């Protein structure tokens, strides 16, 4: 789970040219513009990630002019986004521990502690059905996990897990996560949070029907004598979804994960299976060995994430995975991480 608010150490504080009242604090793999003389190198504070939705309380009132939001879905609060001050990116919010009475008992011994729920912080979301449409059957089937990747900015040292391994880098497509699954209960078409009905109300289900994906999956399942659920997950991109940064003229779905009987398959198997079923995969940008040797710093990885989609829009970033699934204890699953472009974050906001 993503720690939207956590206790973190400030590993550096830098001046901002031409600024008398603000400076730049480095925390994890991020940087935040803070008031001058609030933090010094080595201090401990509360870091709130981008896309956090902060509750209305006195400690956050200074954000009202720039960040206040009120919707039927989220209620009211303050949405954190990437901003720019005096030419410097500010990514999230960093406040001292003593700003919150419920955190006064914490110290550097609690670095990394998740305080999201304690401070009433939520993730900013727009309800899926408002963007993709469709009548809902219910929650996701048991064999369709939520799709999410650990961000390298949250764990800069995580890249070391790829040391000595063959890896691949794929383009992170900017759309809406959608999944297909075939199990003992039948065929399922799902968005990020719900399963959809096949009643013409879901644009993704209509797309699946037009492409004949159900028949393709059933044929593949039978011909290869598979056992257990077959789950295919990808990014649905189209005009009207996330402002269509991929600049498509018609919908497309890009597969990034296939699970057979609950286990993620490797890159070559995914590519072969998608070719057999007539499904496009996310673009594969690079295949190599020993990621930390090629990209030894966080800055190098962030530079690697920058760029444009082949259709011209600025890409969201990249996803890095081991060629063949390798279990990682930190994430409790197959080794994988995303690197979101700072330039993309700034442009989106």
C-alpha positions in Angstrom: 0.0 0.0 0.0 1.1 3.5 -0.8 2.2 5.6 2.3 0.6 8.9 1.4 1.8 10.4 4.7 4.9 9.1 6.5 7.7 10.0 8.9 10.8 10.7 6.9 14.3 12.2 7.4 15.4 15.3 5.6 18.7 14.4 3.9 19.6 17.8 2.6 18.4 21.4 2.7 19.5 23.7 -0.2 19.2 27.4 -0.8 17.0 28.7 -3.8 18.6 31.4 -5.8 16.8 34.7 -5.5 14.6 33.5 -2.6 14.8 35.0 0.9 11.9 33.1 2.6 12.0 29.6 1.1 14.5 26.8 0.5 14.6 23.3 -0.9 14.4 20.2 1.3 15.3 16.8 0.0 13.3 13.9 1.4 13.3 10.3 0.1 13.6 10.7 -3.7 11.5 13.9 -3.7 12.1 17.6 -3.1 9.8 20.1 -1.4 9.9 23.9 -1.2 9.7 24.8 2.5 9.8 27.9 4.6 13.3 29.0 5.4 14.9 27.8 8.7 12.1 25.3 9.4 14.3 22.3 8.6 18.0 21.5 8.7 19.9 18.5 7.3 19.1 15.4 9.3 15.8 16.6 10.8 12.7 14.4 10.8 9.4 15.5 9.4 6.0 14.4 8.0 6.1 14.0 4.2 2.8 14.0 2.3 3.0 12.6 -1.3 1.7 14.1 -4.5 -2.0 13.1 -5.0 -2.7 13.1 -1.3 -6.0 14.6 -0.3 -5.6 16.3 3.0 -8.5 16.9 5.4 -9.7 20.4 6.4 -7.9 21.1 9.6 -5.9 24.2 10.8 -2.5 22.8 9.9 -3.4 22.8 6.2 -5.3 26.0 5.9 -2.4 27.8 4.3 -3.1 25.5 1.2 -6.7 26.8 0.8 -5.9 29.3 -2.0 -3.8 26.9 -4.1 -5.2 23.4 -3.3 -8.8 23.4 -2.0 -11.1 21.0 -3.7 -14.7 19.9 -3.0 -16.5 17.1 -4.9 -19.4 14.8 -4.3 -17.0 11.8 -4.3 -14.1 13.1 -2.2 -15.8 15.7 0.0 -13.7 18.7 0.8 -10.0 19.0 1.5 -6.7 20.0 -0.1 -5.2 18.1 -3.1 -1.4 18.0 -3.3 0.2 18.4 -6.7 3.5 19.2 -8.2 4.1 22.9 -8.1 7.0 25.3 -9.0 8.5 28.1 -6.9 11.4 30.2 -8.1 12.2 27.7 -10.8 12.2 24.7 -8.4 9.8 21.8 -8.4 8.0 21.1 -5.1 6.7 17.6 -5.0 4.4 17.0 -2.1 4.4 18.6 1.3 6.9 18.5 4.2 5.9 19.7 7.6 7.6 19.4 11.1 6.4 16.7 13.5 5.4 19.2 16.1 2.8 20.7 13.8 0.6 17.8 14.7 -0.3 17.0 18.3 -1.0 13.4 17.6 2.6 12.9 16.4 4.4 14.7 19.2 5.5 11.3 20.7 7.3 10.2 17.5 11.0 10.7 16.7 13.7 9.5 14.2 13.1 6.0 15.6 9.9 6.0 13.7 11.3 6.9 10.2 9.2 5.2 7.5 6.1 5.0 9.8 2.9 5.3 7.8 0.6 8.0 9.4 -1.9 8.3 6.5 -4.9 7.0 8.5 -3.8 8.8 11.7 -3.9 12.2 10.0 -7.0 11.4 7.9 -5.3 11.6 4.5 -6.9 10.0 1.5 -5.7 9.4 -2.1 -7.2 11.8 -4.6 -9.4 9.9 -7.0 -12.0 10.6 -9.6 -14.6 7.8 -9.5 -13.9 5.3 -12.3 -17.4 5.2 -13.6 -17.3 8.9 -14.3 -14.5 8.5 -16.8 -14.9 5.1 -18.3 -18.6 4.4 -17.8 -20.5 1.2 -17.4 -23.0 -0.5 -15.1 -21.3 -2.4 -12.3 -21.6 -6.1 -11.5 -19.7 -5.8 -8.3 -16.1 -5.6 -6.9 -13.2 -7.2 -8.7 -13.1 -11.0 -9.0 -10.6 -12.8 -6.7 -8.1 -13.4 -9.5 -7.9 -9.7 -10.6 -5.6 -7.8 -8.3 -5.5 -4.0 -8.1 -2.7 -2.7 -10.4 -0.1 -0.6 -8.8 3.7 -0.3 -8.8 6.1 0.9 -6.2 7.5 4.4 -7.1 11.3 4.7 -7.1 10.9 8.2 -5.7 9.5 6.6 -2.5 12.3 4.0 -2.3 15.4 5.2 -4.2 17.4 2.2 -2.9 14.9 -0.2 -4.5 16.7 -0.2 -7.8 19.4 -2.2 -6.1 17.0 -5.2 -6.1 17.7 -5.5 -9.9 21.4 -5.9 -9.4 22.7 -8.7 -11.6 19.3 -9.5 -13.1 18.1 -9.3 -16.7 15.4 -6.6 -16.8 13.2 -4.8 -19.2 11.8 -1.3 -19.4 8.3 -0.7 -20.8 6.5 2.6 -21.4 4.0 3.5 -18.7 0.9 4.3 -20.8 -1.4 7.0 -19.4 -5.0 5.8 -19.4 -7.1 3.7 -17.1 -6.2 0.2 -15.8 -8.6 -2.5 -17.1 -8.5 -6.3 -16.9 -9.9 -9.4 -18.4 -10.1 -12.8 -16.6 -11.3 -16.3 -17.3 -12.0 -18.5 -14.3 -14.4 -21.2 -13.1 -17.1 -18.5 -12.9 -16.8 -17.4 -16.5 -15.5 -14.4 -18.3 -15.0 -11.1 -16.5 -14.4 -7.6 -17.8 -13.1 -5.1 -15.2 -12.0 -1.6 -14.6 -9.6 -0.5 -11.8 -12.1 -1.2 -9.0 -15.2 -2.9 -10.4 -16.4 -5.6 -12.8 -18.7 -4.4 -15.6 -21.9 -5.7 -17.1 -22.1 -6.7 -20.7 -25.1 -4.5 -21.4 -23.7 -1.9 -23.8 -23.1 0.7 -21.0 -19.3 0.1 -20.7 -17.1 1.5 -23.4 -14.3 -1.0 -22.5 -16.7 -4.0 -22.6 -17.9 -2.8 -26.0 -14.2 -2.6 -27.1 -13.6 -6.1 -25.9 -16.6 -7.4 -27.8 -15.5 -5.6 -31.0 -12.0 -7.2 -30.7 -13.4 -10.7 -30.0 -11.1 -11.0 -26.9 -13.4 -13.4 -25.0 -13.2 -16.0 -27.8 -9.5 -15.4 -28.2 -8.9 -16.0 -24.5 -11.0 -19.1 -24.4 -9.3 -20.6 -27.5 -5.8 -19.8 -26.0 -6.8 -21.4 -22.7 -8.1 -24.6 -24.2 -5.3 -25.0 -26.8 -2.6 -24.6 -24.1 -4.5 -26.8 -21.6 -4.2 -24.2 -18.9 -5.3 -24.8 -15.3 -6.7 -22.1 -13.0 -7.6 -18.5 -13.8 -6.1 -16.6 -16.8 -5.9 -12.9 -16.0 -4.8 -10.2 -18.4 -4.3 -6.6 -17.3 -3.5 -3.6 -19.4 -4.0 0.2 -19.8 -7.1 1.4 -21.7 -6.3 4.6 -23.5 -8.7 6.6 -25.5 -10.1 10.1 -26.2 -11.9 11.2 -23.0 -9.7 9.2 -20.6 -7.1 11.2 -18.6 -7.2 14.0 -21.2 -5.8 11.5 -23.8 -2.1 12.2 -23.4 -1.3 9.3 -25.7 -3.1 11.4 -28.4 -5.1 8.5 -29.8 -7.9 9.0 -32.3 -9.6 5.7 -31.2 -9.4 3.4 -28.1 -6.6 1.0 -27.6 -5.7 -1.4 -24.7 -2.0 -2.2 -24.0 -1.3 -5.4 -22.0 1.3 -5.1 -19.3 0.6 -8.2 -17.1 -0.6 -11.8 -17.7 -1.2 -14.1 -14.8 -1.7 -17.8 -15.2 -3.2 -19.6 -12.2 -2.3 -16.6 -10.1 1.3 -16.3 -11.1 2.8 -13.6 -13.3 4.4 -14.9 -16.5 7.7 -13.6 -17.9 8.1 -11.1 -20.7 8.6 -13.6 -23.5 5.6 -15.6 -22.5 3.5 -12.4 -22.2 4.6 -11.3 -25.7 3.9 -14.7 -27.2 0.5 -15.0 -25.5 -0.6 -11.6 -26.7 0.5 -12.3 -30.2 -1.6 -15.5 -30.1 -4.6 -13.6 -28.9 -4.2 -10.6 -31.0 -3.6 -8.1 -28.1 -1.0 -5.3 -28.2 1.4 -5.0 -25.3 2.9 -1.9 -23.8 5.9 -0.7 -25.8 9.1 -2.4 -24.7 11.9 0.2 -24.6 14.9 -1.6 -23.4 16.2 -5.1 -22.3 19.5 -5.3 -20.5 21.3 -6.7 -17.4 22.1 -5.1 -14.0 19.9 -1.9 -13.8 21.9 -0.2 -11.0 25.1 -0.4 -13.0 23.6 1.3 -16.0 21.5 3.9 -14.0 23.5 4.3 -10.7 21.6 7.3 -9.3 18.0 8.4 -8.8 18.6 11.3 -11.2 19.7 8.9 -13.9 16.5 6.9 -13.5 14.4 10.0 -13.6 16.2 11.2 -16.8 15.5 7.8 -18.3 11.8 8.1 -17.6 11.5 11.4 -19.5 10.3 11.4 -23.1 7.3 11.4 -25.4 4.9 8.8 -26.6 5.4 7.8 -30.3 2.2 9.8 -31.0 3.7 12.9 -29.5 2.3 13.5 -26.0 4.6 13.6 -23.0 4.8 10.1 -21.5 4.0 9.3 -17.9 7.2 7.4 -17.3 8.5 3.9 -17.4 8.0 0.5 -15.6 11.0 -1.7 -14.8 10.6 -5.4 -14.3 12.7 -8.6 -14.2 12.5 -10.5 -17.5 11.5 -13.6 -15.5 9.4 -13.0 -12.3 11.6 -12.8 -9.2 9.8 -12.6 -5.8 10.7 -9.5 -3.8 10.0 -9.3 0.0 9.7 -5.5 0.1 6.6 -5.6 -2.2 5.5 -9.1 -1.4 5.3 -10.1 -5.1 7.2 -10.2 -8.4 10.0 -7.5 -8.7 8.6 -4.4 -10.4 8.7 -0.6 -10.0 7.7 2.5 -11.8 9.6 5.7 -12.5 7.2 8.6 -13.1 8.7 11.5 -15.0 9.0 14.8 -13.1 8.3 16.7 -16.3 5.1 14.7 -16.8 4.0 15.5 -13.2 4.6 19.2 -13.7 2.8 19.3 -17.1 -0.3 17.4 -15.7 -0.7 19.8 -12.8 
